[in-house]
Amino acid sequence: MKNILEKVSKTSPHDCFTYLKQIVKAPRGGCREIFNNYFENTTQPKLQIGCGYNLIEDWLNTDLEPISKEVAFLDASKRFPFEENTFEFIFSEHIFEHLTFEDSCNMLSESFRVLKPNGVIRIAVPHADFLFRIYQNPTLQIHKDYIKWATENHCKAIASFLCQDEESYSEIYVINNFYRDWGHQVLHNYDSLEKLLLKFDFSDIKQEEVGLSQHEEICNIERHGNIIPDQFNKLETLVVEATKAVTFVKD
């Protein structure tokens, strides 16, 4: 017991929280029933990883912490409980940045495995470049609006200390908070995400706008703009699509 207490005392609060989340997970019961029911009633399987409260009709909605009986348990850091070449589309929104680098690699590897040939993955994440744009040009009106909103909603102690004097608000506080808060592990820009996707043999990698896609099935499925102001969601979100290309083997 003494050794355990000593180990806990040396562990950061975030690591303790992460460990406890792995132990105390939402019930996993009923997943097989959800899976079977979904596949029996669809001709175009589509998987959402980390759905939260965004349950999309005609999708298999999964999450590490299912919020209802309609959501199946799925741990993106482990092997997915599906056969190869199962899904035509995979989607995740503001989940990838919460994974460690190793776990995010597992998610991409497993996504590639369970996608059908020519299947498409769509990932929406915070865009690291938007933080640098705010730093480089904090007086741009949209950036000033974002800094004010983020400071007063997510840096409340700082806003209180500064007596809500907007002239004293700084982009530095916002950037610091963005890297530290919400359990963010790794932030990406397009270049880093593209290179990572290429490592797992994805191709036809492209950046898309929030809500837009060349594929009708994955248009208008983002919902983060319902959680934060839509204009700020579009400012901070990077959307990337990639394809599991068909591989031809020469005779």
C-alpha positions as CSV (number, residue, x, y, z in Angstrom):
1,M,0.0,0.0,0.0
2,K,2.8,2.4,0.9
3,N,4.4,1.8,-2.6
4,I,1.1,2.4,-4.3
5,L,0.6,5.7,-2.4
6,E,4.1,6.9,-3.2
7,K,3.5,6.1,-6.9
8,V,0.2,8.0,-6.9
9,S,1.8,11.0,-5.2
10,K,4.3,11.2,-8.0
11,T,1.8,10.9,-10.8
12,S,0.3,14.0,-12.4
13,P,-3.5,14.7,-12.0
14,H,-4.0,14.2,-15.7
15,D,-2.3,10.8,-15.7
16,C,-4.3,9.7,-12.7
17,F,-7.5,10.8,-14.4
18,T,-6.5,8.9,-17.6
19,Y,-5.7,5.8,-15.6
20,L,-9.0,5.9,-13.7
21,K,-11.0,6.4,-17.0
22,Q,-9.4,3.2,-18.3
23,I,-10.6,1.3,-15.2
24,V,-14.1,2.9,-14.7
25,K,-15.5,2.8,-18.2
26,A,-19.1,2.9,-19.3
27,P,-20.8,-0.5,-19.6
28,R,-19.7,-2.5,-22.6
29,G,-22.7,-4.9,-22.5
30,G,-24.9,-5.0,-25.6
31,C,-22.1,-4.1,-28.1
32,R,-22.5,-7.2,-30.0
33,E,-26.2,-6.7,-30.2
34,I,-25.7,-3.1,-31.5
35,F,-23.2,-4.4,-34.0
36,N,-25.5,-7.1,-35.3
37,N,-28.5,-4.9,-35.5
38,Y,-26.6,-2.3,-37.4
39,F,-25.1,-4.6,-40.0
40,E,-28.4,-6.3,-40.5
41,N,-30.0,-3.0,-41.4
42,T,-27.5,-1.2,-43.6
43,T,-26.1,-1.7,-47.1
44,Q,-23.4,1.0,-46.6
45,P,-21.6,0.5,-43.3
46,K,-20.3,3.8,-41.8
47,L,-18.4,4.0,-38.5
48,Q,-18.1,7.0,-36.2
49,I,-15.3,6.9,-33.7
50,G,-15.9,8.9,-30.5
51,C,-19.4,10.1,-31.2
52,G,-20.1,11.7,-27.8
53,Y,-23.6,13.1,-28.1
54,N,-23.5,13.4,-31.9
55,L,-25.4,10.3,-32.9
56,I,-25.6,10.3,-36.7
57,E,-28.5,8.4,-38.3
58,D,-27.4,5.3,-40.4
59,W,-24.0,5.3,-38.8
60,L,-22.5,2.9,-36.3
61,N,-21.9,5.3,-33.4
62,T,-19.2,4.3,-31.0
63,D,-17.4,5.9,-28.0
64,L,-15.0,5.0,-25.2
65,E,-17.8,6.2,-22.9
66,P,-21.2,5.4,-24.5
67,I,-23.9,7.8,-23.4
68,S,-26.9,5.7,-24.4
69,K,-27.9,2.2,-25.4
70,E,-27.7,3.2,-29.1
71,V,-23.9,3.8,-28.8
72,A,-21.4,0.9,-28.8
73,F,-18.2,0.8,-26.8
74,L,-15.0,1.2,-28.9
75,D,-11.5,2.0,-27.7
76,A,-9.6,3.7,-30.5
77,S,-6.3,2.6,-28.9
78,K,-7.1,-1.1,-29.2
79,R,-7.8,-3.5,-32.1
80,F,-11.2,-2.8,-33.5
81,P,-13.8,-5.6,-33.2
82,F,-14.5,-5.7,-36.9
83,E,-13.3,-7.8,-39.9
84,E,-11.1,-6.3,-42.6
85,N,-12.9,-4.3,-45.4
86,T,-16.1,-3.7,-43.4
87,F,-16.8,0.1,-43.6
88,E,-17.2,2.4,-46.5
89,F,-16.7,5.5,-44.4
90,I,-15.1,6.3,-41.0
91,F,-15.5,9.6,-39.2
92,S,-14.1,11.2,-36.1
93,E,-14.6,14.8,-34.8
94,H,-12.3,16.4,-32.2
95,I,-11.2,13.0,-30.9
96,F,-7.9,12.4,-32.6
97,E,-6.2,15.1,-30.6
98,H,-7.1,13.4,-27.3
99,L,-5.1,10.3,-28.2
100,T,-1.5,9.8,-27.4
101,F,0.7,9.6,-30.5
102,E,0.9,5.8,-30.1
103,D,-2.9,5.5,-29.8
104,S,-3.5,7.8,-32.7
105,C,-1.3,5.5,-34.8
106,N,-3.4,2.5,-33.8
107,M,-6.6,4.3,-34.7
108,L,-5.2,5.0,-38.2
109,S,-3.9,1.5,-38.7
110,E,-7.1,-0.1,-37.6
111,S,-9.2,2.3,-39.6
112,F,-7.2,1.4,-42.7
113,R,-7.7,-2.3,-41.9
114,V,-11.5,-2.1,-41.5
115,L,-12.2,0.3,-44.4
116,K,-13.3,-1.3,-47.7
117,P,-11.1,-0.6,-50.7
118,N,-11.8,2.9,-51.8
119,G,-13.3,3.6,-48.4
120,V,-12.8,7.1,-47.0
121,I,-11.8,8.4,-43.5
122,R,-12.7,11.9,-42.5
123,I,-11.0,13.4,-39.4
124,A,-11.8,16.8,-37.8
125,V,-9.3,18.1,-35.3
126,P,-8.2,21.4,-33.9
127,H,-5.9,23.1,-36.4
128,A,-2.5,23.9,-34.8
129,D,-1.9,26.5,-37.5
130,F,-4.8,28.6,-36.3
131,L,-3.0,29.1,-33.0
132,F,0.1,30.4,-34.8
133,R,-2.1,32.7,-37.0
134,I,-3.6,34.2,-33.8
135,Y,-0.2,34.7,-32.4
136,Q,1.1,36.3,-35.6
137,N,-1.9,38.6,-36.1
138,P,-3.8,39.0,-32.8
139,T,-5.4,42.3,-33.8
140,L,-7.4,40.8,-36.7
141,Q,-11.0,41.3,-35.7
142,I,-12.0,37.6,-35.8
143,H,-8.9,36.8,-33.8
144,K,-9.7,39.5,-31.2
145,D,-13.2,38.1,-30.9
146,Y,-11.8,34.6,-30.5
147,I,-9.3,35.7,-27.8
148,K,-12.1,37.5,-25.9
149,W,-14.5,34.5,-26.1
150,A,-11.8,31.9,-25.2
151,T,-10.4,34.0,-22.3
152,E,-13.8,34.6,-20.7
153,N,-15.1,31.0,-21.2
154,H,-12.0,28.9,-20.8
155,C,-9.5,31.1,-18.9
156,K,-11.9,32.5,-16.3
157,A,-9.4,32.9,-13.6
158,I,-7.3,35.1,-15.9
159,A,-10.3,37.1,-17.1
160,S,-11.3,37.6,-13.4
161,F,-7.8,38.8,-12.4
162,L,-7.7,41.2,-15.4
163,C,-11.1,42.5,-14.4
164,Q,-12.4,41.7,-17.9
165,D,-10.3,44.4,-19.4
166,E,-10.2,43.2,-23.0
167,E,-7.2,45.3,-23.7
168,S,-5.2,43.2,-21.2
169,Y,-6.3,39.9,-22.7
170,S,-3.5,38.1,-24.5
171,E,-3.4,35.5,-27.2
172,I,-0.6,33.8,-25.1
173,Y,-3.1,32.8,-22.4
174,V,-5.4,31.3,-25.0
175,I,-2.6,29.4,-26.7
176,N,-1.3,28.1,-23.4
177,N,-4.7,26.9,-22.4
178,F,-5.4,25.3,-25.8
179,Y,-2.4,23.0,-25.4
180,R,-3.1,22.2,-21.8
181,D,-6.9,21.9,-21.4
182,W,-9.5,19.3,-22.4
183,G,-6.9,16.5,-22.3
184,H,-5.3,17.4,-25.6
185,Q,-2.3,15.2,-26.3
186,V,-1.1,16.0,-29.8
187,L,-2.2,18.9,-32.1
188,H,-1.8,18.6,-35.8
189,N,-1.7,20.8,-38.8
190,Y,-2.4,19.6,-42.4
191,D,1.2,18.7,-43.1
192,S,1.7,16.5,-40.0
193,L,-1.6,14.8,-40.4
194,E,-1.0,14.2,-44.1
195,K,2.4,12.6,-43.4
196,L,0.9,10.4,-40.7
197,L,-1.9,9.2,-43.0
198,L,0.7,8.4,-45.7
199,K,2.6,6.2,-43.2
200,F,-0.5,4.0,-43.0
201,D,-0.9,3.8,-46.8
202,F,-3.8,6.2,-47.1
203,S,-3.9,8.2,-50.4
204,D,-5.8,11.0,-52.1
205,I,-5.4,13.0,-48.9
206,K,-7.1,16.4,-49.0
207,Q,-8.2,19.2,-46.8
208,E,-11.9,20.0,-46.7
209,E,-14.1,22.7,-45.2
210,V,-16.3,22.0,-42.1
211,G,-19.5,20.4,-43.4
212,L,-18.3,20.0,-47.0
213,S,-17.1,17.0,-48.9
214,Q,-17.1,15.5,-52.4
215,H,-18.9,12.6,-50.8
216,E,-22.5,13.2,-50.0
217,E,-22.5,10.7,-47.2
218,I,-20.1,12.7,-45.1
219,C,-21.3,16.2,-45.8
220,N,-22.7,18.2,-42.8
221,I,-21.9,15.6,-40.2
222,E,-19.7,17.8,-37.9
223,R,-21.4,19.0,-34.8
224,H,-18.7,20.8,-32.8
225,G,-20.1,24.0,-34.1
226,N,-23.1,23.3,-31.8
227,I,-20.8,23.2,-28.8
228,I,-18.8,26.3,-29.5
229,P,-19.8,29.3,-31.7
230,D,-19.9,28.1,-35.3
231,Q,-17.6,30.9,-36.5
232,F,-15.0,29.8,-34.0
233,N,-15.4,26.2,-34.8
234,K,-14.6,26.9,-38.5
235,L,-11.7,29.1,-37.4
236,E,-10.1,26.4,-35.3
237,T,-11.0,23.1,-37.1
238,L,-9.0,21.2,-39.6
239,V,-10.9,18.6,-41.7
240,V,-8.9,16.0,-43.6
241,E,-10.1,13.2,-45.8
242,A,-8.1,10.2,-47.1
243,T,-8.8,7.1,-49.1
244,K,-7.9,3.4,-48.8
245,A,-6.9,3.0,-52.4
246,V,-7.3,-0.3,-54.2
247,T,-4.0,-2.1,-54.6
248,F,-3.5,-4.1,-57.8
249,V,-1.1,-7.0,-57.7
250,K,0.6,-7.8,-61.0
251,D,0.5,-11.4,-62.2
